[in-house]
Amino acid sequence: MIFGVGVDIIEVARVEDKLTRTPGLKEKIYTPVEIAYCESKKFPFQHYAARFAAKEAFMKALGTGWARGVRFSEIEVRNLESGQPVVEVYGRARELCQTEGITRFYVSLSHLQTKAVAMVVLEK
């Protein structure tokens, strides 16, 4: 059963500007796994933007936003060997998923030079 669906789109330049101008912001938003992945890419800010969009989409699907104490760093987007993106949750995000009976997460990412989009589906 579908619990929630979320989608988000963001401009890559906006993410690049914020991350380059604000010391420590990258580490506040992204996990070490995400940072290592993005930094390994030729155009890292497209990947940072896609992951940011996925975190926003996840919160929308969960129906919480910031209201219930979920932090961006508690939502991690990683890739399987096949390249498929998957979501791992920690801390308050994990607690809320357990409370709501959410057992599966589906995520899809896409980006162009200037925009990134993500869609997340949560299943009970």
Secondary structure per residue as TSV (DSSP state, phi and psi in degrees):
chain	resnum	aa	ss	phi	psi
A	1	M	-	360.0	135.2
A	2	I	E	-75.7	126.5
A	3	F	E	-89.1	-44.5
A	4	G	E	-165.9	157.4
A	5	V	E	-130.6	137.0
A	6	G	E	-137.0	146.8
A	7	V	E	-139.0	146.9
A	8	D	E	-149.5	146.7
A	9	I	E	-131.8	143.3
A	10	I	E	-146.5	152.6
A	11	E	E	-82.1	130.3
A	12	V	H	-60.6	-41.0
A	13	A	H	-61.1	-34.6
A	14	R	H	-65.2	-43.8
A	15	V	H	-65.2	-45.4
A	16	E	H	-59.0	-45.3
A	17	D	H	-60.4	-48.9
A	18	K	H	-63.7	-43.0
A	19	L	H	-71.2	-32.6
A	20	T	H	-82.9	-25.0
A	21	R	H	-95.8	-12.6
A	22	T	S	-119.4	100.8
A	23	P	T	-58.9	135.5
A	24	G	T	83.7	-10.1
A	25	L	H	-66.2	-39.5
A	26	K	H	-56.6	-45.7
A	27	E	H	-72.5	-20.7
A	28	K	H	-79.3	-32.2
A	29	I	H	-93.6	-40.8
A	30	Y	S	-110.7	149.5
A	31	T	-	-81.0	163.8
A	32	P	H	-57.4	-35.0
A	33	V	H	-63.2	-44.7
A	34	E	H	-65.8	-42.8
A	35	I	H	-61.9	-46.6
A	36	A	H	-59.7	-42.7
A	37	Y	H	-63.1	-51.6
A	38	C	H	-62.3	-42.5
A	39	E	H	-67.8	-18.8
A	40	S	T	-80.9	-6.9
A	41	K	S	-94.7	155.9
A	42	K	S	-64.7	-37.8
A	43	F	S	-121.1	76.7
A	44	P	H	-59.9	-32.0
A	45	F	H	-71.2	-24.1
A	46	Q	H	-64.3	-38.1
A	47	H	H	-75.9	-38.4
A	48	Y	H	-60.7	-43.4
A	49	A	H	-63.9	-42.8
A	50	A	H	-62.6	-39.7
A	51	R	H	-70.5	-36.0
A	52	F	H	-62.6	-45.3
A	53	A	H	-60.5	-38.3
A	54	A	H	-65.5	-39.4
A	55	K	H	-64.5	-43.5
A	56	E	H	-62.8	-45.3
A	57	A	H	-63.3	-38.0
A	58	F	H	-61.7	-46.2
A	59	M	H	-62.9	-37.6
A	60	K	H	-65.3	-43.1
A	61	A	H	-64.8	-35.7
A	62	L	H	-74.8	-22.0
A	63	G	T	80.1	22.7
A	64	T	-	-109.1	-40.3
A	65	G	T	57.1	-142.6
A	66	W	T	-86.0	-10.1
A	67	A	T	-59.8	-29.5
A	68	R	T	-110.8	23.0
A	69	G	-	80.9	17.3
A	70	V	-	-82.3	133.0
A	71	R	-	-104.7	152.1
A	72	F	G	-57.0	-38.2
A	73	S	G	-69.3	-9.5
A	74	E	G	-87.0	-5.4
A	75	I	E	-116.2	113.1
A	76	E	E	-114.9	131.2
A	77	V	E	-106.5	118.8
A	78	R	E	-124.5	172.0
A	79	N	E	-119.5	137.1
A	80	L	-	-71.0	168.4
A	81	E	T	-55.3	-32.6
A	82	S	T	-70.6	-13.9
A	83	G	S	101.0	-13.7
A	84	Q	-	-62.3	128.8
A	85	P	E	-77.5	144.0
A	86	V	E	-136.3	159.6
A	87	V	E	-112.5	136.6
A	88	E	E	-119.5	141.2
A	89	V	E	-122.4	151.5
A	90	Y	-	-136.7	167.1
A	91	G	H	56.0	-134.4
A	92	R	H	-61.6	-36.1
A	93	A	H	-60.8	-42.3
A	94	R	H	-65.8	-43.2
A	95	E	H	-58.1	-46.0
A	96	L	H	-64.1	-40.3
A	97	C	H	-63.2	-42.7
A	98	Q	H	-64.4	-43.9
A	99	T	H	-60.2	-39.9
A	100	E	H	-84.2	-6.0
A	101	G	T	77.3	21.6
A	102	I	-	-78.2	124.3
A	103	T	-	-115.4	-19.6
A	104	R	E	-138.4	145.4
A	105	F	E	-123.8	136.2
A	106	Y	E	-121.4	134.5
A	107	V	E	-137.4	141.2
A	108	S	E	-131.6	132.5
A	109	L	E	-121.5	148.3
A	110	S	E	-153.3	147.4
A	111	H	E	-150.3	151.5
A	112	L	-	-116.2	-173.3
A	113	Q	S	-60.8	-35.3
A	114	T	S	-111.2	-16.7
A	115	K	E	-136.6	152.7
A	116	A	E	-133.4	145.9
A	117	V	E	-137.7	149.0
A	118	A	E	-142.9	148.7
A	119	M	E	-130.3	136.8
A	120	V	E	-129.0	135.8
A	121	V	E	-122.5	130.9
A	122	L	E	-109.9	134.2
A	123	E	E	-120.5	140.2
A	124	K	-	-94.5	360.0
